[in-house]
Each structure stands twice: as C-alpha cells, then as structure tokens.
Amino acid sequence: MLSWTVTFLVIAVIAAILGFGGIAGVATGVAKVLFVLFLALFAVSLVTRRRA
C-alpha cells in the first residue's frame, strides 16, 4: 500500500514539473488518500497484534 502512495506521489511531482496541473492535482489527491488509508490499516494491525 505504501508503494502505491509513493508511486502516485512521484507521478504528481513529474506531472507538476512538466506543467500538467490537473494530473498533478489528481495524483496528489490519490496519494494523500492512500497514505491515510495506509496509516489507518497500520494502526489497526498494531492494535490487533497486541490482543493476540
């Protein structure tokens, strides 16, 4: 999941450098959502490991 976040972040940076503002904005938004999802899943996995 984290690799997808980094991939979309790199796409956003490259698109921003090349002047594609719309694509950069969408890729940045996707990267933010994936990062938050990754953090939430990480927190859930930490809590479930402590119970087991």
C-alpha positions in Angstrom: 0.0 0.0 0.0 2.8 2.4 0.8 4.5 1.7 -2.5 1.3 2.9 -4.3 1.4 6.1 -2.3 5.0 6.7 -3.3 4.2 5.9 -6.9 1.3 8.4 -7.1 3.5 11.0 -5.3 6.3 10.6 -7.9 3.7 10.8 -10.7 2.4 14.0 -9.2 5.8 15.6 -8.9 6.7 14.6 -12.5 3.4 16.0 -13.8 3.9 19.2 -11.8 7.3 19.7 -13.3 6.1 19.1 -16.8 3.2 21.6 -16.3 0.2 19.2 -16.1 -1.6 20.8 -13.2 -4.8 18.7 -13.4 -3.0 15.4 -13.5 -0.7 16.5 -10.7 -3.6 17.5 -8.5 -5.4 14.2 -9.0 -2.3 12.2 -8.4 -1.6 14.2 -5.2 -5.1 13.6 -4.0 -4.9 9.9 -4.6 -1.5 9.7 -2.8 -3.0 11.5 0.2 -6.0 9.2 0.4 -3.8 6.1 0.1 -1.4 7.4 2.7 -4.2 7.9 5.2 -5.6 4.5 4.4 -2.1 3.0 4.9 -1.8 4.7 8.3 -5.3 3.5 9.4 -4.5 -0.1 8.4 -1.2 0.1 10.2 -2.9 1.3 13.4 -5.5 -1.5 13.2 -2.8 -4.1 12.7 -0.9 -2.7 15.7 -4.0 -3.0 17.9 -4.9 -6.5 16.8 -1.4 -7.8 17.3 -1.4 -6.6 21.0 -4.7 -8.5 21.6 -3.4 -11.8 20.2 
